[in-house]
Amino acid sequence: MLKLENISLKVGEFELKNISFEVERCDYFVILGLSGVGKSLLLESIAGLINPTSGKIFLRGEEITSKKIQQRRVSIVYQDADLFPHLTVFENIAYPLKCNGEKNIEEKVLSCAEMVGAVEFLQRKPGTLSGGEYQRVSLARSLAADNDIFLLDEPLASLDSKSKSELRMLLRKLNRNGITIIHVTHDYEEAISLATKIGVMEKGALVHIAPPEEVFRHPKSEFVAHFIGTKNFFKGNLKTIPQSDLKEFAAAGINIFCLTDVEDGEVFLTLQPEEISISTETEKGSSRNHFKGKIIDIAPAKVGFEITVSIGAELIALVSGDSKGELKLEIGKEVWVNFKASSCKIYK
């Protein structure tokens, strides 16, 4: 439905560099990155508000690189939406219908308002609306314009947690009803809860495009791993152990046994905190990796506690509140961390 080929764009000292990706009909594509990496510029180039310096954009099979936003049939919604302050909510939603010469305006406005839950404040002015209500009206106006692609620029960033949850539910509903959405955000949890596909952006480039599960489980760079919150991420060297199906990963301060078919050489290793157990003695069992270390931090997590143990490097394990109490875990205590060779994920 939408295809970008080697899009580059320079604004002052900042540059988007050779960005290519495709978005299929009914995708929910989230562009995820820190502030200042070029997410909004990329969105505005798709909308037609700014022209790229090179590359091509195709929409519905037609090249639109130089076409104006009015010729693209896309809607863009910003964090601080731009409703007409002197018009009522009804009149704001009706505006694109009037511009297009539509008939049955009242019926269509009511239909769009019902879809986003805005019927009860149709006669109010935008200045009286909460942040969540304001964004609902912006989405209703986009629906009234009959555009099938929504470009959302940090639409939930200024909302409270309750409004964010409600708007996420609404955006998922709109997407299920056939709206293709491209949504930029710096919030990883927002991306995970909405996206069918994520593009991670760094320094003006897309460095990883994949479904959410793959982005989370298989980060392709150190930046991506740290940005999305991967807790145990190491760069080192992998080598085969003679007469063994295991390999050894060596990084500063640690040597870890891994079960992998990745070729020897420089690699990344990730290890999920829930794959690591903590004990007061060396565990007996299937775990091949046992390290003695000292607890240097304990932090509450959404579920249980994250225990940071220094073993030469720092490992973070996730334990339940019960286990924390039973093992009497506290900062400064010496413990063992244990995990299986198969729990280590290795990437080139």
N, C-alpha and C positions, 0 to 999 in steps of 0.2 A: 504493500500500500504506500509506504514512504521509504525512499532509498536515498542515502547520502553517499556520494562518491568523492573521497579525497577533498573534503571541505577544509579550506584554510581561510583564516580571517584575521587581519591585523588591525588593532585599535590602539593607537599610541605605542607603548612598549610591549603590550600584551598580544599574544598570537595563539589562535587555534591552529592546530597542525594536523593536516591530512586525516580528518575524521571520516570514517566510513562505517555505516551500519544500516540495517534494514528493520523496519517495523511492519509486522503483518496486521491485517485487519483484526480488530478486537484484542490486540496486545495491550498490556499495561506495562510500558517501558519506563523504568525509573533511571534517571541519570543522577548518580550519587557522587558527591565530592565535597571537599572543604570549600569554604568561602573563597572567592577570588580565583577559582580554577577555570572559569569560562563557561559555566553551566548556562547562565542567563543569555550570554552572547550566542551560544549555540541554539538555544530555544528561539531567540529573536531572528536568527538567520533562517530557521525553518518557517517561522511565521511570515517572513518577508519584510520585517521591519528594518533589517540591515542586510546588505548584499555581501556574500563572501568574496574574497579576493581571487579565489580559484576553487575549482571543483564544481560538482553538479548536484542538484537536488531534483528528485523525481517524486511526484505524488500521483497516485492512481494511474501509473504508467506514463505520465506526461512530465516533461522537463519544466520546472517552474522556477529555476534558479534566479531569474531576473523579474519574475512576476510580483505584483504588489499583493499585500495581504488580502485585499478585497477579492482577488481572483483565485485565491487558494482554498477557500472553504475550510478554514481552520479558525478555532477560537483560542485566544490566549487569556489566561486568568493569572493575575499577579498576587503576591502576598497581600498587598494593599490594593484591592480591586478598585476599578475606576467607574463606579456607578454615577449617574447624574444626580447631584445632591438636591436639585430643585424639583425632581420628578418623584412620584410615588414609586413603590416597588412594582406595582402593576404597570406603570408607564415605562419604567426601566426595562422590564421584560418584554413589553410590547414594542419597544423602539426598533429592534431589527425586523420585526414583522411589518411595521409600517414602512420601513425603508424598502422592503422587498415587495410592497404592494399586496400583502397577504389579505385574504378575506377571513372571516370568522376569528378575528383577533382575540376577542374575549375568551372564546373556547380554547384557543391554543395557549393563551397565557395561563389559564387555569390548569390545563394539562401539564405544562412545564412546572408550574408552581407545586402541583400535587406530587410530581416526581421527586422534587427536592425537599418537600416539607416546608414550603413557604407560603401556603395559602392563608394562614392566619395573620400574616402581616402585609398583605397586598396593598393596603391603603396607607401604610406608614412611609415616612421618608427615610432614606439611607442613614441619615445622621442619628436616628433613634435605634438603629439595629446593633446587636452584639456582633462580635467578630465572626462567630459561626453563622449567624443569620445573614450577615453581609455576603459571606462566601456562597451560601446557598442561593442567594439572589443572583450572584455573578454566574453561577453554574446554570441557573434557570434561563438567564439571558442567552447564554451560549447554546442551550438546547433550542431556544426559540429561533436562533439564527440558522438552525437546521444544519449545523456543521457536524461532521462525523469524526473529526479529530480535535481533541482538547489538548492544548499546551498549558501546563500548570507550572508556574514559577513559585516555588516555596509556598503553596497555598495554605498550609497548615501552620506555618512557622510562628505566627503571632497569637495562636489560639490556646485556650486553657486545655487541660488534659481531657475533660469531658467533651468539649466541642471537637477536639481532635479525633476522639474515638467515634463520635457520631458522624463526622465528615468522612472518615476513612470508610465507614460502613456505606455511606452514600456513594462515594467514589467507586467502591467495588460493585455496587448495584448498577451504576451508570455503565461501567465497563461490561458487566454481564448483559446489559440491554443493547450492546452493540457499539458503544462509543470507544474508539481507539484513543488511548491516553498516553501522552508523553509528559512526565512529571519530574521536575528537578528538585532535589533536596540535599541537605547535608546530614539528614537524620537516618541512620542505618535501620533503626527499628521501623520507621515509616516505610522505607523501601521494602523490607522483608514482609510487612503486613499487606502490601498492595501489589507488588510487582509480579508479572509473569516473566519478566526479563530485566536484568540490571546491567547498566553500563557504568563502570567506575571511572571517574575522570580525575586526571592528575596533570597539572601544569599545562593545560590546554590540549591534552590528548586523552583519548579513551584507552585505558590500559587493560581493561578486562570487560568483556561482554558475555554474559551467561545467565542461566536461570538462577534465582536466589540461592537455592541449595548448593549449586556448584560454586558460586562466588564465596559463600560462607565456608564450605568445606575444603575448597581447593583454590585458595588465593594464589595469584600468579606473580606477585611481587611483594617485597617487604612492606612497601607503602600500603598496598591493598590489605595485607594481613593486619597491620597495625591499625589502619583506618577502620576496618570493620570489627575490630575488637578481638581478633584471634589472640588468645592469652599466651600460648606457648609456641613461639615461632623462632626458629634458629637457622642460621646460614652456616654451612660447613661442607665437609668432604665425605663422600661415601666410598667405601671400598669393600671388596669381596673378602669374606673370611674363608680360607682354604678348607676343603672337606666339610662345608657347612651350607645349609640353605639360608643362613642369616647373613646380613651385611652389617658393617660397623659404620656408624655416623660419628664423625669427630668434629667438634666445634670447640671454641675457647672454653676450657675448663671441664668439658664433659665428653664421654664416649658412650654411645647408645647402640644397643643391638636392635636391628630393624629387620622386618620381613617384607621385602620389596623386590620387584623385578626391574626397578629403575637402574640405568647404567651407572657405573662408578663415575665419580667426578664431583664437581661443585653442585650442591643441591640445597633445597630448603626442606626443613622438617617442621611439621606441625603436630601438636599433641593436644587433644581436647582435655580440659581439666577434669571432666567426669570419668576419663579413662585412667586417672591416676588414683591410687589408694595410698593412704597414710597409715603407718603402723608404728608401734613403739619398738618392735623387733623386726628382723628380716622376715618377710613372708615366705612361706613354703607353698609352692603351687606352680601354675603355668607362667607366671610373670618371669621374664628373662632379665628385666632391668630393675636393679635395686640400688638406691643411693641413700647414704646417710647425710643428713643436712640439718640446718637450724632454721626454725620458723622465724621469718623476719617481718611478716605482716599477716593480719587477719582482717578480712573485710566482709560485711554482710553482702550476700548476693540475692537475686530474685528468689532463688531456692537455695537454702543452706548458706554455707560460708565459703569464701575463697581463701585458701591458705597458701601463702607464698613461702616457699622453702628454698634457701640458698644451698646448692650442692656444688658450687663452683660456678654454675649459672643459676638463674632463678627459674623455678618451676612453680606453676600455680595449679593447685588441686582443688576440686570442689567436694566438700563433705557436708553431710547433713548436720543439723543442730544436735541431734542425738549423738552422732559420732564425735563431734567436737567436745561434748560434755564427757562422754565415756573415756576418750583418750586424754582428757585434760589438756587440750591443745591451747598453748599460749605463746606469745612472742618470746623468743629466746630458748624455747625447748628444743632438744635434739630429737629427731624422728627419722623414720625411714620412708622414702617414697618408692612406690613399686608400680610397674606397668608392663604390659605385654609388648613383645616385639611387633606384633601385628597391629597395635594401636598407633604406631608411628606412621604418619603419612608423609611420603617423600615426593618432592616435585623438582624437576629440573629448573 
